[in-house]
Amino acid sequence: MLGYSKFEWVFAGIIGVLLFSWILWPSDNKANEPMPDRASTAEIMKCSELIKKSANYPATVVVHELTGTSSDKKGPGGTSRVKMYFEAKNAFGVQMEYQAICQFAQDTPSIQIFER
């Protein structure tokens, strides 16, 4: 057998299997990482409703929920806040891009709207 003993072939096979399993099998490192705290789905929907209520022309509001939404629990006292991008027409009928930040904490404005 190519000049190697059975012991050397078995040893090489065991090392090969160990390396194969170490490289290809998924590690559990991701299970130990803490998940970022996010706002709930209800809070995200509430923010969308607040945006539509605060718009001059609610029928023109287009909220970018899939690409323009982020949320965390880093508001005052660890409360939720949601950031959403949306488009709406202003008083002159021009379509504008906005960013809204909704905070779900006491003694803070529930929604702040900025132009983008």
Backbone as a ProteinNet text record, in pm:
[ID]
protein_1_A
[PRIMARY]
MLGYSKFEWVFAGIIGVLLFSWILWPSDNKANEPMPDRASTAEIMKCSELIKKSANYPATVVVHELTGTSSDKKGPGGTSRVKMYFEAKNAFGVQMEYQAICQFAQDTPSIQIFER
[TERTIARY]
82.8	0	86.6	152.1	232.1	337.9	380.6	488.2	449.4	319	275.6	214.5	227.1	169.4	20.2	-50.6	-193.6	-216.7	-130.3	-142.4	-138	-47.2	-35	-158.5	-216.8	-338.4	-456.6	-469.3	-578.2	-561.2	-439.1	-411.1	-443.7	-403.1	-432	-582.8	-653.5	-798.6	-868.7	-825.4	-885.9	-860.2	-738.5	-705.4	-789	-805.2	-885.8	-1030.9	-1089.4	-1228.5	-1243.2	-1149.5	-1155.4	-1145.5	-1053.1	-1039.9	-1164.2	-1217.2	-1338.4	-1454.6	-1472.8	-1583.6	-1561.7	-1438.7	-1409.4	-1433	-1401.2	-1413.9	-1558.2	-1628.1	-1757.5	-1877.9	-1869.1	-1985.2	-2000.3	-2124.7	-2144.7	-2106.1	-2053.7	-2014.5	-2131.2	-2125.2	-2229.2	-2194.1	-2096.6	-2057.2	-2170.5	-2252.1	-2361.7	-2468.3	-2482	-2581.8	-2544.6	-2416.1	-2372.1	-2373.8	-2382.1	-2383.5	-2519.2	-2522.5	-2652.1	-2723.2	-2853	-2934.2	-2961.9	-2955.2	-2986.2	-3133.1	-3160.8	-3298.4	-3366.8	-3483.1	-3558.7	-3696.1	-3753.3	-3890.3	-3982.8	-4098.7	-4193.5	-4259.8	-4320.6	-4392.1	-4507.2	-4572.5	-4682.9	-4632.7	-4513.8	-4458.3	-4421.9	-4373.4	-4342	-4470.5	-4575.6	-4704.2	-4761.4	-4745	-4791.8	-4718.3	-4588.3	-4511.3	-4562.9	-4593.9	-4648.9	-4781.6	-4865.5	-4993	-4969.4	-4872.8	-4841.2	-4793.7	-4716.8	-4670	-4788.9	-4881.1	-4996.6	-5087.5	-5100	-5182.7	-5119.2	-4987.2	-4921.1	-4899.1	-4923.9	-4901.8	-5012.5	-4974.4	-5073.8	-5173.6	-5124.4	-5208.8	-5184.2	-5254	-5227.4	-5239.3	-5321.2	-5337.5	-5210.9	-5121.1	-4999.4	-4880.9	-4898.4	-4787.2	-4752.4	-4623	-4570.3	-4458.7	-4483.2	-4385.6	-4298.6	-4167.4	-4072.8	-4042.3	-4136.2	-4123.3	-4015.3	-3992.1	-3894.6	-3751.8	-3727.6	-3589.4	-3554.3	-3651.5	-3620.4	-3662.1	-3669.3	-3712.2	-3598.4	-3574.1	-3481.6	-3540	-3503.1	-3556.2	-3453.9	-3465.9	-3378.1	-3443.2	-3375.8	-3423.4	-3326.4	-3279.4	-3181.7	-3241.4	-3371.6	-3436.1	-3419.6	-3483.1	-3471.7	-3513.7	-3427.1	-3457	-3468.6	-3407.9	-3413.8	-3545	-3618.1	-3746.1	-3724.8	-3828.6	-3820.7	-3823.2	-3751.8	-3764.6	-3754.4	-3828.3	-3837.2	-3807.4	-3723.3	-3693.1	-3747.3	-3823.3	-3881.6	-3865.2	-3839.3	-3835.9	-3971.6	-4014.2	-4139	-4137.6	-4230.2	-4249.2	-4392	-4409.3	-4542.7	-4538.2	-4654.9	-4663	-4674	-4606	-4615.3	-4733.9	-4747.9	-4861.4	-4864.7	-4750.9	-4744.5	-4762.9	-4785.5	-4806	-4678.4	-4565.9	-4437.3	-4409	-4373	-4339.7	-4204.9	-4200.4	-4079.3	-4044.1	-3915.3	-3868.7	-3847.8	-3893.7	-3885.4	-3831.4	-3790	-3751.1	-3828.8	-3890.3	-3964.3	-3897.8	-3891.4	-3841.7	-3953.4	-4000.2	-4105.2	-4039.4	-4073.5	-4020.6	-4136.7	-4119.8	-4225	-4181.9	-4170.9	-4131.5	-4213.3	-4229.8	-4301	-4211.4	-4273.5	-4204.5	-4113.4	-4140.9	-4068.3	-4172.3	-4138.6	-4233.2	-4253.1	-4376.7	-4401.5	-4348.9	-4343	-4291	-4218.8	-4107.2	-4032.5	-4011.4	-4034.7	-4023.3	-3919.1	-3830.4	-3723.9	-3724.9	-3685.3	-3665.5	-3535.8	-3534.3	-3410.8	-3340.4
-119.5	0	125	151.2	271.1	290.4	185.8	194.5	243.6	262.9	305.7	187.4	186.7	78	103.5	1.3	16.1	122.8	128.7	228.4	369.7	394.7	528.2	563.6	464.6	490.1	519.7	445.4	467.4	602.5	633.4	761.9	877.7	868.4	973.8	985.7	873.4	876	944.6	914.9	977.9	1128.2	1169.5	1312.5	1379.1	1312.6	1366.7	1387.6	1289.8	1301.1	1414.1	1425.8	1534.3	1671.4	1687.6	1815.5	1845.3	1744.2	1762	1809.2	1744.8	1782.2	1920.1	1954.2	2085.1	2197.3	2175.6	2279.7	2295	2187	2194.2	2201.5	2151.9	2156	2293.6	2342.3	2477.1	2482.6	2597.3	2613.9	2670.5	2658.9	2710	2847.9	2914.8	3047.1	3147.5	3136.6	3230.1	3211.7	3092.6	3068.4	3139	3162.3	3226.8	3378.6	3434.9	3579.6	3633.5	3747.2	3803.9	3862.1	3838.9	3893.7	4040.7	4126.1	4266.6	4282.7	4370.1	4394.9	4478.6	4436.3	4503	4542.4	4641.8	4679.1	4569.4	4562.3	4458.5	4495.4	4398.3	4421.3	4518.9	4510.1	4601.5	4745.6	4765.9	4901.2	4954.1	4867.5	4909.2	4948.2	4870.8	4904.3	5033	5053	5175.7	5297.1	5282.9	5392.2	5424.9	5322.8	5344.5	5420.5	5385.6	5456.3	5601.2	5625.6	5762.3	5847.2	5787.4	5859.6	5902.3	5810.6	5842	5946.2	5941.9	6041.1	6179.8	6186.7	6316.9	6381.9	6308.7	6363.6	6460.6	6562	6657.8	6589.9	6499.6	6427	6277.5	6214.4	6074.2	5977.1	6009.7	5918.9	5910.3	6008.7	6008.5	5943.3	5897	5840.3	5701.7	5682	5550.6	5519.3	5425.1	5388.1	5275.7	5291.6	5189.4	5094.7	5004.8	4917.3	4811.7	4765.6	4658.8	4711	4819.7	4866.7	4981.5	5050.6	5169.4	5164.6	5047.3	5035.7	4981.2	5045.5	4989.5	5015	4931.9	4948.2	4897.4	4948.3	4903.5	4933.7	4897.1	4924.2	5019.6	5120.1	5213	5350.4	5357.8	5483.3	5512.5	5618.6	5653.3	5537.5	5496.5	5388.2	5251.7	5233.8	5105.7	5079.6	5186.8	5170.3	5160.1	5119.6	5098.3	5229.9	5229.4	5337.8	5276.4	5334.7	5282.2	5395.6	5367	5464.7	5410.7	5494.4	5452.7	5563.4	5522.5	5615.9	5612.9	5728.3	5731.9	5849.8	5846.8	5954.2	6003.9	6134.2	6192.1	6325.2	6368.7	6499	6608.6	6720.4	6834.4	6922	7040.3	7128.8	7177	7175.3	7219.2	7103.8	6983.4	6867.8	6801.7	6840.1	6782.2	6659.6	6549.2	6426.7	6446.6	6430.6	6452.2	6323.4	6309.5	6194.7	6239.7	6158	6190.6	6072	6102	5999.9	6028.5	5926.6	5940.6	5855.8	5911.1	5836.3	5833.1	5713.1	5693.7	5641.3	5703.7	5658.1	5617.5	5504.8	5451.1	5462.3	5586	5613.9	5731.4	5739.8	5853	5976	6092.2	6221.5	6241.9	6177.5	6201	6217.8	6295.1	6305.4	6169.4	6133.1	5999.6	5986.2	6097	6089.3	6219.1	6205.3	6318.6	6291.3	6392.5	6375.7	6473.7	6422.1	6501.7	6479.6	6582.1	6563.3	6487.1	6406.2	6333.7	6403.4
0	0	0	-103.8	-123.4	-14.9	49.8	146.3	284.4	313	445.9	519.8	649.6	729.2	751.3	798.1	826.7	933.3	1032.8	1139	1080.2	987.7	928.4	845.9	774.2	698.3	790.4	898.4	994.5	1062.8	1103.8	1168.5	1073.9	947.7	848.7	825.9	824.6	807.2	922.2	1045.3	1164	1162	1131.5	1122.8	1014	900.7	791.2	831.2	899.3	943.9	1044.4	1137.8	1236.2	1169.6	1076.1	1005.1	922.6	856	776.9	863.9	978.3	1066.4	1127.8	1159.1	1218	1117.9	992.2	890	842.2	817.9	752.3	844.2	963.3	1050.9	1110.8	1121.3	1176.4	1323.6	1359.4	1499.7	1579.4	1707.7	1796	1849.9	1791.4	1840.7	1828.7	1724.8	1706.7	1813.2	1865.5	1969.9	2099.3	2121.4	2244.3	2236	2113.8	2098.6	2140.4	2211.6	2250.4	2129.2	2122.3	2014.4	2043.4	1941.6	1966.2	2002.4	2096.4	2136.9	2029.7	1989.2	1883.4	1935.5	1870.7	1901.3	1850	1906.4	1864.8	1732.2	1670	1545	1566.6	1681	1712.4	1719.6	1775.5	1783.7	1645	1559	1422	1348.9	1366.3	1303.4	1361.6	1491.3	1555.6	1499.5	1474.3	1416.1	1276.4	1199.6	1065.8	1073.7	1170.6	1190	1231.2	1320.3	1362.3	1245	1155.7	1037	952.8	928.1	843.6	908.3	1041.2	1111.2	1109.7	1110.9	1118.9	982	874	739.6	701.3	621.1	571.8	478.8	396.1	301.9	320.2	415.4	450.3	332.6	232.7	119	34.1	47.3	-34.6	35.1	157.8	235.3	183	155.6	117.1	215.7	306.7	408.9	354.7	367.7	321.5	437.2	465	581.3	563.7	442.9	423.9	422.1	351.6	337.6	429.6	484.3	561.5	705.7	764.5	903.4	988.4	1099.8	1197.9	1335.6	1429.4	1563.9	1663.5	1785.9	1892.7	2026.6	2131.2	2267.4	2336.1	2262.4	2317.1	2342	2352.6	2385.9	2534.5	2583.6	2725.4	2815.6	2903.9	2996.9	2930.9	2813.8	2745.2	2674.8	2642.7	2574.5	2423.5	2354.7	2210.7	2135.3	2023.2	1926.2	1787.6	1695.6	1559.6	1463.3	1363.8	1259.9	1128	1057.7	930.1	827	703.8	591.8	522.8	475.3	399.8	303.7	210.3	114.5	127.4	109.2	111.9	38.7	-5.8	-72.9	31.7	3.3	93.8	51.9	112	85.2	-59.7	-127.7	-266.9	-365.8	-316.3	-401.6	-449.4	-390.8	-430.4	-343.6	-407.9	-334.8	-265	-133.3	-54	20.6	54.2	133.1	277.5	371.1	513	592.1	713.1	810.4	937.8	993.9	1118.9	1225.6	1345.9	1461.2	1564.6	1595.1	1695.1	1822.2	1934.1	2063	2151.7	2215.9	2301.2	2447.3	2493.2	2631.7	2681.4	2811.7	2869.9	2866	2860.1	2861.5	2740.9	2631.5	2505.9	2395.6	2293	2180.9	2116	2085.1	2030.5	1889.1	1813.1	1676.5	1641.9	1573.7	1521	1373	1290.2	1145.4	1092.1	1008.6	948.8	797.6	722.7	578.4	556.1	450	415.8	303.4
[MASK]
++++++++++++++++++++++++++++++++++++++++++++++++++++++++++++++++++++++++++++++++++++++++++++++++++++++++++++++++++++

